[in-house]
Amino acid sequence: MTESLRVTKATINEMKSAGDLRENDGYTLSLEAHESNERRIGEIEAILENYEIIENADTSTVTTGNKVDVKVGNKKMTFHIVSEHEANPLEQKISEKSPIASALINKEKGETVEVETPGGVQKYKIEKIYN
């Protein structure tokens, strides 16, 4: 990220030297990119200032931080319930705010939850809760 900021600042300075800034598209685009980077840095700093490490030893009910094995029809799936900033569906890490996680949270092994999906209502049976 730091390298891209240096490039952006260098580009802004280069565009400034190109003359009339009112009609300088390169300057305008560089400035917008720089402002976008600064906003993103602010977001990341806020996340880092407010993070909380969740050490969850409780596996009696589903909570954030747990992994959950579920059965959907004949298919078995595993989800790791994480904060929205950690979510990565390709790694089966789902946000605690997602419809599936929201339905699973506070449920126990053996319970079945129903989740509205684009393909219709799906039933998820909790087979295992672990860390």
Backbone as CSV, one residue per row, in Angstrom:
resi,resn,N_x,N_y,N_z,CA_x,CA_y,CA_z,C_x,C_y,C_z
1,MET,0.827,-1.190,0.000,0.000,0.000,0.000,0.865,1.245,0.000
2,THR,1.933,1.263,0.766,2.806,2.429,0.843,3.393,2.756,-0.522
3,GLU,3.829,1.737,-1.252,4.410,1.951,-2.581,3.400,2.607,-3.513
4,SER,2.138,2.148,-3.498,1.143,2.740,-4.384,0.869,4.184,-4.004
5,LEU,0.963,4.519,-2.708,0.790,5.904,-2.304,1.923,6.764,-2.832
6,ARG,3.160,6.251,-2.773,4.293,7.007,-3.292,4.114,7.258,-4.783
7,VAL,3.689,6.247,-5.493,3.472,6.401,-6.925,2.388,7.435,-7.174
8,THR,1.313,7.372,-6.410,0.225,8.323,-6.584,0.676,9.742,-6.281
9,LYS,1.418,9.940,-5.183,1.904,11.277,-4.856,2.855,11.782,-5.938
10,ALA,3.704,10.895,-6.440,4.620,11.290,-7.518,3.828,11.664,-8.761
11,THR,2.798,10.891,-9.045,1.967,11.178,-10.213,1.248,12.504,-10.044
12,ILE,0.741,12.763,-8.852,0.066,14.041,-8.596,1.032,15.196,-8.829
13,ASN,2.229,15.080,-8.292,3.218,16.153,-8.483,3.573,16.323,-9.947
14,GLU,3.689,15.207,-10.649,4.000,15.266,-12.084,2.871,15.964,-12.835
15,MET,1.625,15.623,-12.489,0.476,16.215,-13.172,0.343,17.705,-12.843
16,LYS,0.700,18.079,-11.631,0.661,19.499,-11.245,1.595,20.306,-12.143
17,SER,2.729,19.720,-12.436,3.717,20.448,-13.235,3.316,20.534,-14.706
18,ALA,2.250,19.845,-15.090,1.825,19.834,-16.490,1.024,21.072,-16.872
19,GLY,0.759,21.955,-15.915,0.107,23.207,-16.287,-1.235,23.406,-15.632
20,ASP,-2.188,23.907,-16.394,-3.518,24.298,-15.922,-4.237,23.108,-15.285
21,LEU,-4.465,23.180,-13.989,-5.069,22.063,-13.259,-6.573,21.937,-13.505
22,ARG,-7.222,22.996,-13.983,-8.669,22.941,-14.211,-9.022,21.977,-15.338
23,GLU,-8.146,21.774,-16.267,-8.434,20.913,-17.403,-7.410,19.793,-17.513
24,ASN,-6.869,19.376,-16.403,-5.839,18.353,-16.393,-6.439,17.056,-15.853
25,ASP,-6.908,16.189,-16.751,-7.558,14.941,-16.349,-6.623,14.030,-15.561
26,GLY,-5.370,14.000,-15.949,-4.403,13.170,-15.240,-4.273,13.579,-13.790
27,TYR,-4.246,14.874,-13.550,-4.158,15.381,-12.176,-5.416,15.008,-11.404
28,THR,-6.571,15.223,-12.014,-7.843,14.923,-11.353,-7.934,13.447,-11.000
29,LEU,-7.594,12.567,-11.940,-7.649,11.133,-11.686,-6.643,10.715,-10.613
30,SER,-5.457,11.288,-10.656,-4.443,10.970,-9.646,-4.891,11.421,-8.268
31,LEU,-5.473,12.584,-8.194,-5.952,13.106,-6.922,-7.081,12.231,-6.377
32,GLU,-7.997,11.800,-7.247,-9.089,10.915,-6.818,-8.552,9.581,-6.313
33,ALA,-7.559,9.036,-7.004,-6.956,7.768,-6.570,-6.288,7.936,-5.207
34,HIS,-5.586,9.046,-5.030,-4.930,9.321,-3.754,-5.957,9.439,-2.626
35,GLU,-7.035,10.152,-2.870,-8.090,10.313,-1.864,-8.738,8.968,-1.538
36,SER,-8.924,8.135,-2.548,-9.478,6.791,-2.327,-8.546,5.965,-1.450
37,ASN,-7.238,6.042,-1.731,-6.253,5.330,-0.899,-6.297,5.825,0.546
38,GLU,-6.385,7.130,0.722,-6.421,7.698,2.072,-7.667,7.244,2.826
39,ARG,-8.820,7.180,2.140,-10.050,6.691,2.782,-9.883,5.243,3.219
40,ARG,-9.304,4.422,2.343,-9.115,3.007,2.660,-8.145,2.833,3.827
41,ILE,-7.094,3.630,3.859,-6.162,3.583,4.985,-6.903,3.914,6.279
42,GLY,-7.766,4.919,6.234,-8.560,5.283,7.411,-9.453,4.139,7.863
43,GLU,-10.083,3.447,6.910,-10.934,2.303,7.244,-10.128,1.198,7.911
44,ILE,-8.978,0.900,7.345,-8.132,-0.169,7.899,-7.623,0.216,9.279
45,GLU,-7.233,1.478,9.464,-6.788,1.924,10.779,-7.902,1.783,11.812
46,ALA,-9.140,2.115,11.420,-10.281,1.981,12.340,-10.509,0.517,12.705
47,ILE,-10.375,-0.365,11.738,-10.529,-1.801,12.002,-9.461,-2.253,12.992
48,LEU,-8.224,-1.850,12.758,-7.127,-2.267,13.628,-7.240,-1.683,15.033
49,GLU,-7.770,-0.469,15.145,-7.938,0.148,16.463,-9.041,-0.521,17.274
50,ASN,-10.001,-1.140,16.594,-11.163,-1.697,17.280,-11.254,-3.215,17.216
51,TYR,-10.193,-3.875,16.796,-10.260,-5.327,16.671,-10.358,-5.982,18.038
52,GLU,-10.903,-7.166,18.027,-11.020,-7.939,19.255,-10.719,-9.388,18.922
53,ILE,-9.780,-9.967,19.626,-9.460,-11.368,19.418,-10.460,-12.187,20.213
54,ILE,-11.120,-13.081,19.527,-12.122,-13.919,20.179,-11.514,-15.291,20.400
55,GLU,-11.346,-15.639,21.651,-10.871,-16.971,22.004,-12.069,-17.718,22.562
56,ASN,-12.618,-18.547,21.738,-13.867,-19.195,22.081,-13.628,-20.668,22.363
57,ALA,-13.749,-21.052,23.612,-13.577,-22.453,23.983,-14.918,-23.166,24.050
58,ASP,-15.999,-22.397,24.067,-17.332,-22.980,24.200,-17.801,-23.560,22.870
59,THR,-18.121,-24.816,22.889,-18.631,-25.459,21.666,-20.006,-26.076,21.910
60,SER,-20.688,-25.613,22.959,-22.029,-26.144,23.219,-23.058,-25.518,22.278
61,THR,-22.826,-24.259,21.907,-23.672,-23.591,20.919,-22.778,-22.885,19.915
62,VAL,-23.306,-22.605,18.755,-22.547,-21.937,17.695,-22.386,-20.463,18.038
63,THR,-21.138,-19.981,17.989,-20.852,-18.564,18.187,-19.766,-18.150,17.191
64,THR,-19.515,-16.850,17.136,-18.454,-16.342,16.273,-17.129,-16.971,16.693
65,GLY,-16.379,-17.432,15.733,-15.101,-18.090,15.980,-15.187,-19.598,15.844
66,ASN,-16.391,-20.150,15.957,-16.553,-21.596,15.831,-16.512,-22.046,14.379
67,LYS,-16.117,-23.301,14.216,-16.305,-24.002,12.954,-17.519,-24.896,13.166
68,VAL,-18.303,-25.054,12.116,-19.532,-25.829,12.225,-19.640,-26.763,11.036
69,ASP,-19.793,-28.059,11.326,-20.083,-29.034,10.282,-21.595,-29.146,10.188
70,VAL,-22.106,-28.989,8.983,-23.555,-29.082,8.768,-23.833,-30.061,7.641
71,LYS,-25.055,-30.520,7.628,-25.497,-31.395,6.555,-26.669,-30.704,5.870
72,VAL,-26.564,-30.586,4.558,-27.617,-29.987,3.740,-28.035,-31.052,2.746
73,GLY,-29.190,-31.650,2.975,-29.584,-32.796,2.151,-28.582,-33.910,2.378
74,ASN,-27.943,-34.393,1.312,-26.925,-35.440,1.423,-25.505,-34.874,1.443
75,LYS,-25.393,-33.572,1.381,-24.088,-32.917,1.284,-23.629,-32.417,2.654
76,LYS,-22.348,-32.654,2.976,-21.770,-32.139,4.220,-20.931,-30.912,3.889
77,MET,-21.025,-29.906,4.754,-20.290,-28.660,4.563,-19.718,-28.214,5.901
78,THR,-18.629,-27.465,5.838,-18.041,-26.880,7.037,-17.965,-25.375,6.841
79,PHE,-18.398,-24.644,7.865,-18.306,-23.190,7.855,-17.506,-22.740,9.065
80,HIS,-16.695,-21.714,8.885,-16.007,-21.060,9.994,-16.671,-19.704,10.119
81,ILE,-17.309,-19.449,11.258,-18.045,-18.208,11.441,-17.084,-17.150,11.988
82,VAL,-16.935,-16.065,11.229,-15.954,-15.023,11.536,-16.606,-13.648,11.440
83,SER,-15.844,-12.603,11.792,-16.350,-11.239,11.642,-16.486,-10.918,10.156
84,GLU,-17.217,-9.868,9.873,-17.434,-9.502,8.472,-16.138,-9.129,7.761
85,HIS,-15.129,-8.671,8.505,-13.854,-8.281,7.897,-12.979,-9.475,7.562
86,GLU,-13.237,-10.611,8.184,-12.445,-11.814,7.948,-13.096,-12.749,6.931
87,ALA,-14.332,-12.487,6.592,-15.097,-13.393,5.736,-14.393,-13.640,4.401
88,ASN,-14.387,-14.900,3.984,-13.815,-15.304,2.712,-14.515,-16.600,2.295
89,PRO,-15.562,-16.491,1.494,-16.333,-17.676,1.118,-15.505,-18.782,0.467
90,LEU,-14.412,-18.411,-0.218,-13.572,-19.434,-0.846,-12.886,-20.321,0.194
91,GLU,-12.737,-19.807,1.406,-12.138,-20.571,2.508,-13.204,-21.053,3.493
92,GLN,-14.467,-20.974,3.108,-15.615,-21.335,3.944,-15.680,-20.493,5.217
93,LYS,-15.118,-19.313,5.182,-15.211,-18.368,6.294,-16.377,-17.436,5.983
94,ILE,-17.440,-17.561,6.782,-18.631,-16.758,6.514,-18.831,-15.733,7.622
95,SER,-19.323,-14.581,7.234,-19.563,-13.495,8.175,-20.656,-13.874,9.157
96,GLU,-20.448,-13.473,10.408,-21.447,-13.702,11.444,-22.770,-13.025,11.098
97,LYS,-22.736,-12.081,10.159,-23.937,-11.349,9.748,-24.616,-11.975,8.535
98,SER,-24.008,-13.001,7.953,-24.592,-13.648,6.781,-25.851,-14.408,7.184
99,PRO,-26.737,-14.660,6.230,-27.967,-15.390,6.564,-27.710,-16.774,7.168
100,ILE,-26.731,-17.506,6.640,-26.456,-18.851,7.165,-25.927,-18.760,8.589
101,ALA,-24.914,-17.922,8.809,-24.330,-17.798,10.150,-25.363,-17.272,11.139
102,SER,-26.138,-16.285,10.732,-27.166,-15.734,11.619,-28.142,-16.811,12.075
103,ALA,-28.467,-17.722,11.167,-29.390,-18.803,11.517,-28.726,-19.826,12.441
104,LEU,-27.419,-20.046,12.271,-26.713,-21.054,13.069,-26.332,-20.576,14.469
105,ILE,-26.068,-19.280,14.612,-25.596,-18.753,15.899,-26.614,-19.033,17.006
106,ASN,-26.085,-19.479,18.139,-26.837,-19.838,19.352,-27.594,-21.159,19.240
107,LYS,-27.348,-21.908,18.180,-27.983,-23.220,18.037,-27.015,-24.294,18.527
108,GLU,-27.555,-25.473,18.838,-26.767,-26.585,19.371,-26.636,-27.701,18.351
109,LYS,-25.688,-28.584,18.641,-25.496,-29.776,17.816,-26.823,-30.538,17.743
110,GLY,-27.160,-30.988,16.533,-28.396,-31.738,16.323,-29.559,-30.893,15.850
111,GLU,-29.484,-29.580,16.071,-30.568,-28.703,15.627,-30.503,-28.495,14.123
112,THR,-31.663,-28.222,13.541,-31.779,-27.925,12.118,-32.325,-26.516,11.973
113,VAL,-31.689,-25.732,11.102,-32.156,-24.368,10.838,-32.536,-24.264,9.372
114,GLU,-33.458,-23.368,9.107,-33.874,-23.111,7.727,-33.356,-21.744,7.311
115,VAL,-32.794,-21.699,6.104,-32.217,-20.451,5.582,-32.791,-20.210,4.194
116,GLU,-33.271,-18.996,3.991,-33.771,-18.595,2.679,-32.582,-18.319,1.776
117,THR,-32.474,-19.051,0.678,-31.388,-18.867,-0.283,-31.990,-18.526,-1.643
118,PRO,-31.166,-18.075,-2.584,-31.691,-17.786,-3.926,-32.385,-19.000,-4.556
119,GLY,-31.958,-20.210,-4.173,-32.573,-21.428,-4.713,-33.759,-21.921,-3.906
120,GLY,-34.173,-21.168,-2.903,-35.272,-21.553,-2.032,-34.777,-21.837,-0.622
121,VAL,-35.663,-22.300,0.217,-35.315,-22.578,1.609,-34.447,-23.827,1.694
122,GLN,-33.325,-23.709,2.415,-32.415,-24.835,2.636,-32.400,-25.165,4.124
123,LYS,-32.339,-26.451,4.439,-32.257,-26.891,5.824,-30.823,-27.313,6.120
124,TYR,-30.265,-26.756,7.193,-28.903,-27.044,7.635,-28.980,-27.732,8.990
125,LYS,-28.531,-28.989,9.048,-28.502,-29.709,10.310,-27.093,-29.624,10.886
126,ILE,-26.980,-29.159,12.128,-25.691,-28.999,12.795,-25.212,-30.358,13.273
127,GLU,-24.061,-30.790,12.745,-23.519,-32.091,13.124,-22.354,-31.979,14.110
128,LYS,-21.594,-30.871,14.045,-20.456,-30.721,14.943,-20.121,-29.242,15.090
129,ILE,-19.759,-28.843,16.328,-19.330,-27.477,16.612,-17.957,-27.571,17.242
130,TYR,-16.977,-26.862,16.697,-15.618,-26.931,17.235,-14.855,-25.652,16.941
131,ASN,-13.649,-25.548,17.501,-12.816,-24.351,17.303,-11.758,-24.600,16.255
